[in-house]
Amino acid sequence: MNKKYLFYDFSSINAMPEIPTLKMPDYDKLCHDFKIALLESENGVFSISKNGHPKFGAYVMNSSNEMVTWGVLTVGEFLLNNSTDWIAQSYGDFFNETLGLYLNSKDSSQIEYWYLFYANALAGAVYRCICDGDPIIKEKLKRSCDSLFNLALEIDFDFNDQGYDFNLKKKFTKKDSYRQPDTIAGFAYQMLFAACNLDKPGFIDESYDAIKRYLSFEKNPWYEVPNGSSGLLTVAWLNAHGYEMDVKKACEWLFDPEEGPLQLGEFGEEGVDGLMMGWRGYSRENACFSAYSMETLMPLQFILPSVRYCPALANDVAIYAINALTNFQLFYGIGKNKLYETKPEYDADIPYEKIEHTRDGHTPAACGDFYGHRSVYGGGYIYWVQALARPTTNPSIVAFDLSLTDWLAREVYPVFLLKNPFDCDVEVEFTPAEVWSKKQPSLYKDGHLLAKVWDLINNTSFICDSKVNLILNPHEVKLISVIDLDVMPYIKNDMIFAKGVELCSVLN
């Protein structure tokens, strides 16, 4: 008897095509070309600071030095299995010793909340990737999490402002439109990260209290998507570890085209399903008018591992991610038609910061914000995509890696999510990202992948040699793990899913 598994059912995801109109871009080529463009001197992105450390502008022809750029590129180098020695030396440039805090820019004392918490989330991700366990870096991260906790205490956990001025020791809000109440979710993630990685077990309770505040909002509190997406992973993790949480509500706020960040439908003739808006905007119409490259790719690092802790998300996440990654090519000015571009003379291998519904009489348009056009801080996530979205032999089916960016888990095996969008059986092959040879060398014999594939839904296993080979039934969702040949009977449950997670509920 065939089993039917119960997944969440989001109306916004149901509105998306299972097979997008455009073809999936070749992210291997996009990644290769982006890396070359990043270091080309005529693009004005890469330079060496006075202290001899590398720095990267957030845009083409820009000399900024921000964690939201450097951190993305550094994690990307790790995920591509490249050496990170050349870029890692800049890590300390974002830690403010006086405040005991990682900042987006070390000497900027006035900072918006979403920048503050996402800069710290990236600082944690970099730690897990390139210096996990390093006592000096670990101590700095502890200090930074303590500083964030003390800030939350000082403002009574009320983040309904634009940000904080550490010199004046007070909150600031320039306009009501800039208030960022969803920051409480980003704070909850930071506390959970500290509990899982920084010997701060008591912060789990702080995370739980904070995320309850987040979920208690009557209306979607979205301001910028980093907080809500890290909040989803926090909710999923806590729910899987015995804290009763509404995972569906947290995900609905991300997949929300009415009050949240998700784009659906078309800009002119171009589909924008899965792209994410930049921020709440001055009005709902203003927010819906555009989508941003960073905000589109950044959430994947949190949304994908959320499926490990809440497999009921699997079907919707697969459809959402396929659409987001396919339609991302609009940021290169490529769609059904060639898009209007504001800076066509800039290097075409670096994507634009945003897509606007209409600019200069053209619909849609590839463009930028006030300070730049082609975005390094958004394009850097292309590195991540090459590792997280493994291409298969069928261009409409991607193997999404649910474990690589789970910065909360101490040790994991690869877990992949695949969905067949067709009405017939499809056989596919793929390989895990190269970085797994570093993270789990036991899966490789003489540098050659030789492991066991465990179908987690059907509870079957088979040997894979070099490539993972699967048959997917019509519209089937698969969750599979690639594990050591010798350890399957002894593997800890939370190396695949958290202890106590029920894979899916079975319907009669």
Secondary structure, DSSP 8 states (H G I E B T S, - for coil): ---EEE----HHHHTS-SS-SS----HHHHHHHHHHHHH-GGGT-EEE-TTS-EEE-SBTT-----HHHHHHHHHHHHHTT---HHHHTTGGGGEETTTTEE-SSTT--EEEHHHHHHHHHHHHHHHHHH-TT-HHHHHHHHHHHHHHHHHHHHTTT---SSEEETTTTEEE-SSGGG--TTHHHHHHHHHHHHHHHSS-TTHHHHHHHHHHHHHT-SS---SSHHHHHHHHHHHHHHHHTT----HHHHHHHHS-SSSSSB--SEETTEE-TT-B-SS--SSHHHHHTEEEHHHHHTTHHHHHHHHHH-GGGHHHHHHHHHHHHHHGGGGGTBSSSB-EES-TTS-TTS-BSEEES-BTTBSSEEE--SS-SBBHHHHTHHHHHHHHEEE-SSTT-EEEESSTT-TT-SS---EEEEE--SSS-EEEEE---TTHHHH-GGGEETTEEEEEEEETTTTEEEEEESSEEEEE-TT-EEEEEEE-TTTGGG--GGGTS-TT--S-EEE-
